Amino acid sequence: MTRAWADYALVDSGHGRKLERYGRHTVVRPEPQCVWDPRDPAAFDRADAVFDPQDEDDDGRWRFAGKPVDAFPLGWGDVRFTARFTPFRHLAFFPEQAANWEWLDQRIRTRKRPTRILNLFGYTGVASLVCSAAGAEVTHVDASKKSVAWARENAELSGLADRPIRWIVEDARRYVARERKRGSLYDGIILDPPKYGRGPTGEVWRLFEDLPGLLADCAAILEPQADFLLLNAYAARISGLSLAHLMDQATAGRAGRIDWGELALAEAGDNGRAIGLSFFSRWSAT
């Protein structure tokens, strides 16, 4: 469960929308699963920015109450990053992932020895920077040149540009296959694939067809004394339980434990409401 932090809060939700606070900006975004009533409908009308979807693929446009805003800085823990009003309804990061960031931060800090991390589909790099700030050596891989450029900017903003982080623009499957051939090994791997995507040279990624093979290859490049393998997925037709079964298959023969569940954003206050947004499975050595 992800709860509010200094630069983010889920303020209210209902009638197919959610009202969020990003820094000093209040934002309304579509969320079809919010079939309940909002606590304060009028607050949605006072938002600084509203996303109007144009199709079912998350494309659309932002409508601003005042002067349009392009980007602004935010932070989580020791990491700073830029929020951006993208045409895909999100703000260049996913706040529910803060639950995974906290888990990663704690594992790396308590390990107290050199830790080599691979972050696949790393997007704008917040998870990579959380790992780096905790002391890990990180390889960040994403197929989008623009996303990797944004991630490097976030490293500069966080004061982590001089840390051991490798920035790779590459198809995740090809990169992992090459690492397996080279005998490269990692202490921890983060895998956060989209439902559908394309690599830098047109490679097509389909979650249900391609995930089992990639996860198996990831498990094969874990150190014998590796610490974790974290899998997250956004897809309506998948569940944490199915990811746990897949993780169990990929890590067969390794001691440890598998946790699984749903990442959710909790509304501010004590009303107990939350929005489930993605599913995860995490293998850890202990």
N, C-alpha and C positions, 0 to 999 in steps of 0.2 A: 504494500500500500504506500503510495506517495502522498505525503501531506505537504501543506504550504511551507515554503521557505521564504527568505527575505525578498527574493526577486520574482516569486511566482506564487499564485494561489488560484485554485478553482473556487470562484466566488459563489456561483449559483448555477443551476442547470434545470432544464425542463422544456417541454414543447419542442423537442428535437434540436435544442441548441444548448451551448454551454457558455457561460460568462466567466472569463478568466482575467487575472491581473498579471501582466508582464512588466515588472518594474513599476513605472508610474502610468502605464497605458492599460486601459481596460479594453478587452477584445471579446467579440462574439463570434463563435464558429459553429457550424452545423454539427450535430451529434444525434443521428436518428434514433439511437437506442434510448435517449432520454425521453421516455414516453410519459413521465410524471409531470406534475405542475411545478413551475418555478416558485421559489419562496417570495421573490420580489420582482414581478414582471416589469415594473417600471425601470428597474436598474439596467435592463437590457437596452432600453431606449436611450440611456445616457452614455453608452459605451463610446470609446474613442474611435474604434474601428470595427467594422462588421464585414465578414466574408460572405459574398453572394455566390453560391455555386452555379456553374453553367452546365455541368454534366455529372455523370456518376463516377468519373475518373478523378474527382477532386479538383479539376480545373475550375477557375472562376476569377473573381476580381474582388479587391478590397474597396470598401466604401468608408471614407473617413469623415468624422464629425467636424473636424477643423482642417488645418493644413496637413496634407499627406505626409506620412513618415515612411522613410525607406528602411532604416536600420537603427539599432540602438544597443548599447552594451548591457549585459546581464552577468550574473555570476552564480556559481554554486560551489561552496567550499573554497578551495584554493584556486579554482578555475574561473577564468573570465572568457566570455564568448559573445558574439554579436547575434542578436535576434534580428531576423529579416522577414518582412511581409512578402512571402513567396506567393506565386500564383497557384499553389497547391494546398491552400488552406492552413498549412502549418507555418511556424516561424523559424524554420531552419534548425530546429531541434525538437525533441519530443519530451515534454516535462515528466511524463510518467516514468521515463527511464531513470529518474533520480533514485528509485529503489534499487536498480541495478548498479548505479554509480556508487551508492553507499556500500553495497555488498562488495564490489570490486575494491574500493578504497580500503575497507577493513581487512580483506584477505591479503592484499599486497603489503600493507603496513605491518600486520601481525606475522607475516612470513619471515621477515627480518633476514632475508638473504637475497642475492641478485635474482631478479625475476624478469624473464623475457616473454613479452606479450605480443600476440598477433591479433589485430582488430580488423575483421573482414566486413565489407560494406560499411566502412567507418564514417561515412557521410561528413558532417562538419566537425567531427573530431572531439566532441565533448568527452566521450568514454575514453578515448586515447589520452586526453589531457588529464583526466582523473587518475588514470593509471600512472602516467608520467609524474604527476605531482606527488603520488604516493611512493615514488622511487623506482618504478619499473623502466626497463628498456622496451620501447614500443615500436612495432611495425604497423603502420596504418595503411590499409588498402581500400581503394574505392575506384569504381570504373569511371566516375565523373571527374574530369579535370577541374571543373569549377568548384565542386565540393571539396576536393583536396586543397585547392587554393584558399577557400574559406577556412578550412581546418588549420592551415599554416598561419593564416591571419589570427585565428583564435589562439594559437600557440604564442604568437607575438604579444597579443593582448594579455595573456596569462603570465608573461615573463618566463615562458618555458621553451623559447626558440632554441636555446643552446643545450637543451637536454637531448639525450640519445633517442630521437624519434626519426624513423625512416618513413618518408611519404611516397607511396607507390600508387600510380594511376594504372590499374590493371584489372582485368576480369578475375574475380576471386577464385574461380575454379582453376583457371590456368596458373595463377600464382601458387596456389596450394599444391597443384600437381608438380610444378617445378621444384618447390621446396621439398616435396617428398622424394623426388629423384636425387636431389642434392644431399639428402640426409639432414636437412635443417630441422631442429627441434625447438619447441617452445614450452614454457612453464604454464602458460595460460592462453586460451584462445577465446575471443569474443566473436560470435557469429550472429549478425542481425540482418538477415536478407529481406528484400521486398517480396511481395507476392509475384511481381513481374518486373523485369528490367532488361536493359541491354548493356553489353560491355562496350569498351572504347572502340572496338572494331566491328561492332554489330552483333556480338554474341548474344543470344537470347537466353534469359534466365526465367524459368518457371518453377515456382516454389515446390509444388507437389512432385514434379518430375525430377528435379535436380537436387533437392535438399538431401535425400538419403546418401547419395554418392559423395557429396561435398562434406557432410558431417563425418562419414567414415574416413575420408582422407584427412580431415582435421584431427580425428582421434589418432591417426597413424603418425602424425608429426608432433605428438605430445611427448615430452621428456618422460623417461621411466618414473621419475619422481615428480611429475607435473602436479600442479595445484588445482586447476579447474578447466572446464570447458562450458562456456555459457552460450546458450541458444535462445534467441528471441524471435518471435514471428508475429506479423500482423496479417491475419487472414481469417475470414469469417468461418471457413469450413475446416478449421483446425482447432485443437484444444491443447491445454497444457499436458493432459494425460497422453495424448498421441505423441507429443514431443518427448515426453518421458520414456515412452516405449522405444522411440527411435534412438534416444540417447543411450538407453540400456543396451540396445543392439550394437551401437557404435563403440561403446566402452567395455564391451564384454571382455572379461579377463583382468580388468583393472579393479583393484580394491577401491573403496570409497562409497559415496552416497549420491543419490540423485534426488534433488528437490524440484518441484514443478508447481506451476500455478498461473495466476493471472495478474498482470500489472494493472493497477487501478489508481485513479486520481480521486482522493477524498475531498469532499467539499470542506471549505473553511467552517469552523464551528463544530458543534457536537451533535449534529442531526443524524450522523451515521450514514449519509448517502455518499455513494461513490460511483464512478464510471469505469467499468472494465474496458481496457483498450488493446491489450496485446497479451500473448501467452509466452511462457518461458519454461525452459528446463535447464537445470544447472547440475553438472557433475562436479563434485569436489573430492579431493583426496581424503579429507576428514570432515 
